[in-house]
Amino acid sequence: MRKPVGGLTLVAFLAVSGALSGQESDAWRWAALFANRYSFHQDLVYGVANNIPLKLDVWGRHDAATPVPTVIYIHGGGWVFGAKAGATSLLMPYLQKGWNAVNVEYRMAGQSLAPAAVVYSRCALRCVSRNAQKYHFDTNGLVLTGHSAGGHLALTTGMMTTDAGLDDACPGDGGNDVPLHAAAIVNWYGITDVADLLSGQPEDLCGRMAGVPNQVDLAARLSPLSYIRKDLPPVITIHWDHDPTVPYSHAVRLREALDKAAVPNQLITIPGGVHGEFNDEQTLHTYTQIWKFLGAHMNVLP
């Protein structure tokens, strides 16, 4: 089942994009054959909270006979806006590699205060694990990723422990019986220390914590830096060195902490002071480094 994207099917969009770029060979042929290889399962409900259905999309290799590496994407937006629909194009590099892809939505500040976004991002990972056989997800090849607030959620989803006390709300048969595990995390300029931002930024990224009691304690529980330990999945981080929204120091501190714990990691530093915009050269360079990193630390890549 293929759904339209902006008035075009995704396959048509990819085919047109490949033709316009002058790369009609491999890129165009991959786009043309995409429909033969993938099924699209839209708005699968993985939970209901405050009478709000929580949904995710699955792009699945319907020709798969064995488990397939799977990227789980969590969108950004400062935890207060954004939607999974806007993240479809960000799945394409993984789909072109032959992966499955899961696109997650979660409860944001206008629906539920913190820690809702973290709680239900972890529930989405549990749902993926619980349905691995149905969709041919390789549970040893699940890669969490996201941009900005999505990077923070990818980190917390893959790093948080049950001791944080935030894993009791996942709905569905079986409850929390499925262990949470990620093979790697690709963090695009995500926040690593929530408390650091509570003191105030030009844009209030912590608006979702307004009115929440015990903010300092909760900020610590929602900070990836609180969960550094030696058995974490490998982490690759991409960050500008003069990011005006999420300080570059968050990426540096994460790298230093992971190094100290002997966790495989890499920091890709992009020169400049923007947030959320890459040129073509930066994008291609970054993905080249991501594939090298994942290839070095995962033995399930196709």
N, C-alpha and C positions, 0 to 999 in steps of 0.2 A: 504494500500500500504506500504510494508516494503522494506526498502532500505538496501543494503549491508554495513557493517561496517568493513573495513579492510579485505575484502574478505569473511567475514562471515556475515550472518544476525545477527542483534543484539540479537535475541532470541537464536541462536546457540552459540554465544559468551557467553551469560549469562549461558546457560546450561553447557557448557564446564567449565566455571569458577567455577560454583557450584560443579561440579563433582571433579575437581582438588583439591578443598579445602576440600573435604571430607564431604561436607554439602549437600548430595544428597536429603535430605528430603524436608524441606520447601523451601529452596533456589532453588533447582532443579525443584520442582513442579511449583513454581512461574514462573521460566524462561520458562518451557515447555508450560505453559498456557498463556504466555505473548501475543502471536499472536492472541489469541482468544479475548483479552480484549482491545488491543490498535491498533489504526491506526496511520500511520506515514505520515505526510504531509510535504514534503521537499521543501525548497527554495520558500516559499510564499513571494511574493514581497510586502513590506509594504511602499515602496517609491522609488523614483529615484532622485539622486542628482549628479550633474556633470556628467550626463549620466551613472551613476553607479547604477544598481539596488540594493536596500537594501533588504535583505532577512532574513527570520526567518523560523525555523522548528517547527512543532507542533506534539507532541505526545499526542493523545487524546483518552480518554476512549470511545470507540464506543458503549459500553453497558450502558453508563450513561443515566439515565432518568431525573436526576436533575443536577444542577450546581456542578462542581467539583473543589476543591481547586487546584490552579495552581501555579507552580513555574516558574518564568521568569529568565532565566540564561543569564548573560552578561559576555563574556569571558575576560580574562586578556591579558597581553602582553605589558604593558607600554604604551598603546594607539598607539603603532607603529607596532605591529605584532600580530599574533595569528589569529585563525579562529574558528567559531562555531563548525566545524567538530571535533576539538580536545576536545570539552567539552562534548561529548555525554555521556561518562561514569559518569560524575558528576551529571547527571540527575537521575541516577539509584536509589539512596536512596529515592527520591520523588516518582518515578514511582512505586517502591515496596510498598509504602504506599498507592497506589491507586490514586495518584494525576495526573493531566495533567501536561505537561511540555512544555515550550516555550524556544527555544534556539536562541538567537539573535546575528546577526552580525551588525556592525555599521561602519561608515566612520572613518578611521584611518589617521594618520598624512601624510602618503604618498599619500592620496587621497584628504584630506581636512584638513586645519588647525583648531585649536580650535576656536570656541566651538563645532565643528561638532559632535564629539563623544557623547557629552552630549545631544545635540539637538535631534539627531536621536535615541538615546536610549529612550528618552521620547516619541518620535513618535511611537516607537515600543510598549511601554506601552499603548498608545492611540489606536493603532491598535488592541491590545489584547482586550481592553475594548469594542471597536466597534464591534468586532466579537465574543463577549462572548456567544451569543445565539447559533451561528452556531457550535461552538466547545465545548459547555458546560463549559465554564470558569466561575467560581464563582467570580464575581467582588468584593465580600466582602471577598474573600480568595486568593488574589493575593500576592504572596511572591516574592520579588526581591532579587536576590543574585548574587554574582560573586566573583572572586578571584583577589586580587591585583588591577590593573586598573579596572577590572570588579567590584570589591568591591566598588571602588570610584564611578563608574557609577551607580551601584545599589543604593548607598546612594543619589547621586544627582537626579536620576530619581524619587526616592520616597520622597525626602525632598524639592526639589526646588519649588519655588513659581512662579506664572506667572509674578510677579513684576521683575523677573530677565530679562525679555524681550527675552527669548529664546524659546518661544513656538509658534512662528508664521510661522514656516517652514514646519509643518507636512502636507504631501500631502494627497490626497484622498478626496472622497465625504464627505461633512460634516465638512471639515477643522478641527478646534480645538473644535468642539462642545461637545466632550466627556470629562468629567472631569477626571483628573488623580488621582488615589487613590491606595495605597498599604496597605495591612493588616499588613505586617511586612517586615523587611529587615534583611537578613542574610549577614553580611559583613565579608568577609575573608580578613583580613589585607589590607584593602583599604586605600588610601590616604584621609585624611580629611582636610588638609590645603595645597592647591596647592602652595600658595605663599611661604610656608616654603621650598619648593623644588626648587624654582627658583634660589636660591643662589648657587645651584650646588651640585650634588651628584656624587659618583663614577660612577654611570650610570645615564645618563641624562634622567630621567623620564619625563621631561617636554619638550622633543624635539619637540613635536607637537605644542608648543607655540613659537618656533623659528620664528622670522619674524612677529609675531603678534603685532599690535600696542596696546598701553594701556595694557601691560601685567599685571601690578599690579592690575588694576581694574578688568580685566577679570579673573585673578587668584582668586580674592575674590568671583566673581560670580560663579565660578566653584568649590568652596570649600564647602563641606557639613557643616562645622562649621559656615558658613554664614547664615544657615537656621534653626538654633535651635529655636524651639518654642514648646509650650505645646501640640499642636494638631498633633504632628508627630506620625507616626506608630511606634510600638515597634521595637527596634533595638538590635540584638545580634551580637557581634564582636568577631572574633577569631584572635589572633595576638601573634607572638613570642616576648619574652621580650628583645631579642637582635637582632631583624631583621636588617640586614645590608642594606636593600633596601628601605623599608618603615619604618621609625622610629616608635618604640613602643609608643613614646609620642603622636603620632597621635591618637592611640586607647585610650590612657589615657585621653587626652583632650576631645575626643568625649564623653567618659563615664561621665566625670565631667560636661560637658555642658548639657548633657541629664538629668543627675541627678538634676542639678539646675533647669531645666525646668519641672521637674517631669514627664519625658517621660520614660515609662518602658524600661529598657535596661539591658544588661548583657555583661560583658567582660570576655571572656575565655582566660586566659594567658597560652601560651605554652612555657615552658622553652627551651631556645636555641637561636642560632643565624643563622637560615637559613631562606629562603624565598621560599615558594612553595612546601615544602616537609614535609610530615607527615609519621610517622610510623603507623603500624596497631593499636597499643594501643591508640595513640593520635587521630587517625581518629574515632575509635569507641566511645571513650570518648566524642569527640566533637559532634558527631551526637546525642548521647544520651542527651547531654545538649541542643542541638537545638530542639529536639522533645519536651523536657520538657518545654522549653521556648515558643515555638509556641503553645503547648497545653494549657499553662497557659494564653496566651494572644489572642488566636483566638478561637472562638466558632464554627468553621466550619470544624474542622479536622474530618476525617472519623474514 
